[in-house]
Amino acid sequence: MTKDSLLKTLNLYEHVLKSAEVKIQEASFRKHYKTDKQSTLEHCHSMINQIRTFVANDNMDKAWRWLGFLQGCFWTLGLFSLNELREHNS
């Protein structure tokens, strides 16, 4: 996956979340944060622009880690299958 393909993948994820009317809401780092589906998706949505910033600053190690977190959440929550996520990474 190149930087350009990563950015295209982020655009796809942002489109999916916006289409589902998922708000952008960063998770609280308090000990007992809600982990329901909606709160998780809102936090994932908030991560997308930060990943773009990592890419712009050439902090690719962190961008890849955060992408992995997003994709793990999306798979666990049933937004995408493993095959779909694999295709996003090609």
Secondary structure by P-SEA (a helix, b strand, c coil): ccaaaaaaaaaaaaaaaaaaccccccccccccccccaaaaaaaaaaaaaaaaaaaaacaaaaaaaaaaaaaaaaaaaccccaaaaaaaac
